[in-house]
Amino acid sequence: TDSSVTFLQEQHAKTLQGLHGEIQKLQKKCARLTFELTMAGGTTTEGKGSTDFSEQEKALKVSQEAVITLKSQVDTLNEQNALLNHEVVSLVRKTENKLKEK
């Protein structure tokens, strides 16, 4: 049981690390797209500039939505981690009590 909990905690930590990396990557992309969108804002007219502006807006929105989704996943994983930690503490106490009884 302890090894299962330890394994789950390790997997959780790896998943969180990956999600945090993905969030950072998307936040950088959002910043870059926001900058590009701002810079393109003054020069958008009919034609190619307008299309580029629209595509950048769409890409920025997709990136922002992805960041929100990933942050939600991180929150969920943090909640699961808290539950696992509580379970570990409970198992440790039960084991200690059994050892004291012997």
C-alpha positions as CSV (number, residue, x, y, z in Angstrom):
1,T,0.0,0.0,0.0
2,D,2.8,2.4,0.9
3,S,4.6,1.6,-2.3
4,S,1.4,2.2,-4.3
5,V,0.9,5.6,-2.6
6,T,4.6,6.5,-3.2
7,F,4.2,5.5,-6.9
8,L,1.1,7.6,-7.2
9,Q,2.8,10.6,-5.6
10,E,5.8,10.2,-7.9
11,Q,3.5,10.0,-11.0
12,H,1.6,13.0,-9.7
13,A,4.7,15.0,-9.2
14,K,5.9,14.2,-12.8
15,T,2.5,15.1,-14.2
16,L,2.5,18.4,-12.3
17,Q,6.0,19.2,-13.5
18,G,4.9,18.5,-17.1
19,L,1.8,20.7,-16.7
20,H,3.7,23.5,-15.2
21,G,6.2,23.4,-18.1
22,E,3.3,23.4,-20.6
23,I,1.7,26.4,-18.8
24,Q,5.0,28.3,-18.9
25,K,5.4,27.5,-22.6
26,L,1.8,28.6,-23.4
27,Q,2.2,31.8,-21.3
28,K,5.3,32.7,-23.3
29,K,3.4,32.0,-26.5
30,C,0.5,34.2,-25.3
31,A,2.9,37.0,-24.5
32,R,4.5,36.7,-27.9
33,L,1.2,36.6,-29.7
34,T,-0.1,39.5,-27.6
35,F,3.0,41.5,-28.6
36,E,2.5,40.6,-32.3
37,L,-1.2,41.4,-32.1
38,T,-0.4,44.8,-30.5
39,M,2.3,45.5,-33.1
40,A,0.0,44.5,-36.0
41,G,-2.9,46.4,-34.6
42,G,-1.9,49.8,-36.0
43,T,-1.2,48.4,-39.5
44,T,-4.2,46.2,-40.1
45,T,-6.1,47.1,-43.2
46,E,-8.0,45.1,-45.8
47,G,-6.1,42.2,-47.2
48,K,-3.2,40.2,-45.8
49,G,-2.6,42.4,-42.7
50,S,-6.2,41.9,-41.7
51,T,-6.0,38.1,-42.2
52,D,-2.7,37.9,-40.1
53,F,-4.3,40.0,-37.4
54,S,-7.4,37.7,-37.3
55,E,-5.2,34.5,-37.2
56,Q,-3.1,36.0,-34.4
57,E,-6.2,36.8,-32.4
58,K,-7.4,33.2,-32.9
59,A,-4.1,31.8,-31.9
60,L,-3.9,34.0,-28.8
61,K,-7.4,33.0,-27.8
62,V,-6.6,29.3,-28.2
63,S,-3.4,29.7,-26.2
64,Q,-5.2,31.5,-23.4
65,E,-7.9,28.8,-23.2
66,A,-5.2,26.2,-23.1
67,V,-3.5,27.9,-20.2
68,I,-6.8,28.1,-18.3
69,T,-7.5,24.4,-18.9
70,L,-4.0,23.4,-17.8
71,K,-4.3,25.6,-14.6
72,S,-7.6,23.8,-13.9
73,Q,-5.8,20.4,-14.3
74,V,-3.0,21.5,-12.0
75,D,-5.6,22.5,-9.4
76,T,-7.3,19.1,-9.7
77,L,-4.0,17.3,-9.4
78,N,-3.1,19.4,-6.3
79,E,-6.4,18.4,-4.7
80,Q,-5.7,14.8,-5.5
81,N,-2.2,15.1,-4.0
82,A,-3.6,16.6,-0.8
83,L,-6.0,13.6,-0.6
84,L,-3.1,11.2,-1.2
85,N,-1.0,12.9,1.5
86,H,-3.9,12.6,3.9
87,E,-4.2,8.9,3.1
88,V,-0.4,8.4,3.6
89,V,-0.5,10.1,7.0
90,S,-3.5,7.9,8.0
91,L,-1.8,4.7,6.8
92,V,1.4,5.7,8.7
93,R,-0.5,6.3,11.9
94,K,-2.4,3.0,11.6
95,T,0.9,1.2,11.0
96,E,2.5,2.9,13.9
97,N,-0.4,2.0,16.2
98,K,-0.3,-1.6,15.1
99,L,3.5,-1.7,15.8
100,K,2.9,-0.2,19.2
101,E,0.3,-2.9,20.0
102,K,2.8,-5.7,19.3
